[in-house]
Amino acid sequence: MQELITIQNGQAVTTDILIAKAFNKRPSSVRRAIKNLNCSEEFRLHNFAHTYYVDQQGKKQPSYLITKDGFVLLVMGFTGKYATGFKIQYIEAFNKMEKYLQSTQQQYNQVNFYFNVKKDGISDCARSMVFWKQEKPVLLNILATLEKHLQLDLFQDAGTK
């Protein structure tokens, strides 16, 4: 299927010639199918660029540069052994991509959940550290004061006996 695709001006495209070879059709039949597509003129203009190529006899021949969307619309209307084979490959490719995306999405969700749990835990620790930084001097002061009172009480108790 990759032999159908070329890159032109940074865009993946194919041609009526390549489609004709892949589906065992005449290029003129493919061009006729393009002209007979039941689509909007806007879609046609965006997905089927009329162009020319020079054939083996050196003659200028009409052709089309076709985008992925144009290609799919066109060949989904084809019938016969080659078309059925393509449609099955297309369905399998979609299923494979869907499975990959679901698997990747599941992995992403798991890692994202773990990340957020850890982030929340760290945030809680950071809040606790800020609170501790404020609370620690107060508690140390209270402890020091209480220790002084304890020491005084011990000496006062010892002197009265």
C-alpha positions as CSV (number, residue, x, y, z in Angstrom):
1,M,0.0,0.0,0.0
2,Q,2.9,2.4,0.6
3,E,3.8,2.2,-3.1
4,L,0.6,4.2,-3.6
5,I,1.8,7.2,-1.6
6,T,4.3,9.9,-2.6
7,I,5.2,13.2,-0.9
8,Q,4.7,16.4,-2.8
9,N,5.1,19.8,-1.2
10,G,5.2,18.2,2.2
11,Q,1.8,16.4,1.7
12,A,1.1,12.7,1.3
13,V,-0.6,12.2,-2.0
14,T,-1.2,9.6,-4.7
15,T,-2.1,9.8,-8.3
16,D,-4.8,8.3,-10.6
17,I,-1.9,6.4,-12.3
18,L,-0.8,4.7,-9.1
19,I,-4.3,3.9,-8.1
20,A,-5.0,2.4,-11.5
21,K,-2.0,0.1,-11.1
22,A,-2.8,-0.9,-7.6
23,F,-6.5,-1.7,-8.4
24,N,-5.8,-3.2,-11.9
25,K,-7.8,-0.5,-13.6
26,R,-7.1,1.8,-16.6
27,P,-6.1,5.4,-15.5
28,S,-8.9,6.8,-17.7
29,S,-11.4,4.6,-15.6
30,V,-10.0,6.1,-12.4
31,R,-10.2,9.7,-13.8
32,R,-13.8,9.0,-14.9
33,A,-14.6,7.7,-11.4
34,I,-13.1,10.9,-9.9
35,K,-15.3,13.0,-12.2
36,N,-18.4,11.0,-11.3
37,L,-17.9,11.2,-7.5
38,N,-20.9,12.5,-5.6
39,C,-19.1,15.1,-3.5
40,S,-19.1,18.8,-3.1
41,E,-17.1,21.0,-5.5
42,E,-15.1,22.3,-2.4
43,F,-14.2,18.7,-1.5
44,R,-13.2,17.9,-5.1
45,L,-11.0,21.0,-5.3
46,H,-9.3,20.3,-2.0
47,N,-8.6,16.6,-2.6
48,F,-8.2,16.1,-6.4
49,A,-5.7,18.5,-8.0
50,H,-5.8,18.3,-11.8
51,T,-2.3,18.0,-13.3
52,Y,-0.5,16.5,-16.2
53,Y,2.3,14.0,-16.7
54,V,4.3,12.9,-19.8
55,D,3.7,9.4,-20.9
56,Q,6.1,6.9,-22.5
57,Q,5.5,8.4,-25.9
58,G,6.4,11.9,-24.7
59,K,2.8,13.0,-24.8
60,K,1.3,15.3,-22.1
61,Q,-1.5,13.3,-20.4
62,P,-4.1,14.5,-17.8
63,S,-3.7,13.2,-14.3
64,Y,-4.8,13.9,-10.7
65,L,-2.9,14.4,-7.5
66,I,-5.1,12.9,-4.8
67,T,-5.1,13.5,-1.0
68,K,-5.7,10.7,1.5
69,D,-9.3,11.8,2.0
70,G,-9.9,11.9,-1.8
71,F,-8.2,8.5,-2.1
72,V,-10.5,7.0,0.5
73,L,-13.6,8.4,-1.0
74,L,-12.6,7.3,-4.4
75,V,-11.5,3.7,-3.7
76,M,-14.3,2.9,-1.3
77,G,-16.6,3.1,-4.3
78,F,-14.5,0.6,-6.3
79,T,-15.7,-3.0,-6.6
80,G,-13.9,-6.2,-7.5
81,K,-11.2,-8.4,-6.0
82,Y,-8.6,-5.7,-5.7
83,A,-11.0,-3.2,-4.1
84,T,-12.3,-5.7,-1.6
85,G,-8.7,-6.6,-0.7
86,F,-7.9,-2.9,-0.2
87,K,-11.1,-2.4,1.9
88,I,-10.2,-5.3,4.2
89,Q,-6.6,-4.0,4.6
90,Y,-8.0,-0.5,5.3
91,I,-10.3,-1.9,8.0
92,E,-7.5,-4.0,9.5
93,A,-5.2,-0.9,9.5
94,F,-7.9,1.1,11.3
95,N,-8.5,-1.7,13.8
96,K,-4.8,-2.0,14.5
97,M,-4.4,1.8,14.9
98,E,-7.5,1.9,17.2
99,K,-6.1,-0.9,19.3
100,Y,-2.7,0.9,19.5
101,L,-4.4,4.2,20.5
102,Q,-6.5,2.5,23.2
103,S,-3.4,0.8,24.6
104,T,-1.5,4.0,24.5
105,Q,-4.4,5.9,26.1
106,Q,-4.6,3.3,28.8
107,Q,-0.9,3.6,29.5
108,Y,-1.2,7.4,29.5
109,N,-4.1,7.2,32.0
110,Q,-2.2,4.9,34.3
111,V,1.0,7.1,34.3
112,N,-1.0,10.3,34.6
113,F,-2.9,8.9,37.6
114,Y,0.3,7.8,39.3
115,F,1.9,11.2,38.5
116,N,-1.1,13.1,40.0
117,V,-1.1,10.9,43.2
118,K,2.6,11.6,43.7
119,K,2.2,15.3,42.9
120,D,-0.6,15.6,45.4
121,G,1.5,13.8,48.0
122,I,4.4,16.1,47.5
123,S,2.1,19.1,47.6
124,D,0.7,17.9,51.0
125,C,4.3,17.4,52.2
126,A,5.2,20.9,51.1
127,R,2.2,22.4,52.9
128,S,3.2,20.4,56.0
129,M,6.7,21.7,55.7
130,V,5.5,25.3,55.5
131,F,3.2,24.7,58.5
132,W,6.0,23.0,60.4
133,K,8.4,25.9,59.6
134,Q,5.9,28.3,61.3
135,E,4.8,26.0,64.1
136,K,8.3,24.7,65.1
137,P,9.6,27.9,66.7
138,V,6.4,28.3,68.6
139,L,6.5,24.8,69.9
140,L,10.2,25.1,70.8
141,N,9.4,28.3,72.7
142,I,6.6,26.6,74.7
143,L,8.9,23.6,75.4
144,A,11.7,25.8,76.6
145,T,9.3,27.7,78.9
146,L,7.8,24.5,80.3
147,E,11.3,23.1,80.8
148,K,12.2,26.2,82.9
149,H,9.1,25.7,85.0
150,L,9.9,22.0,85.4
151,Q,13.4,22.9,86.5
152,L,12.2,25.5,88.9
153,D,9.6,23.2,90.4
154,L,12.3,20.5,91.0
155,F,14.5,23.0,92.9
156,Q,11.7,24.5,94.8
157,D,10.5,21.1,95.8
158,A,14.0,20.1,96.9
159,G,14.5,23.2,99.0
160,T,11.3,22.9,100.9
161,K,12.0,19.4,102.2
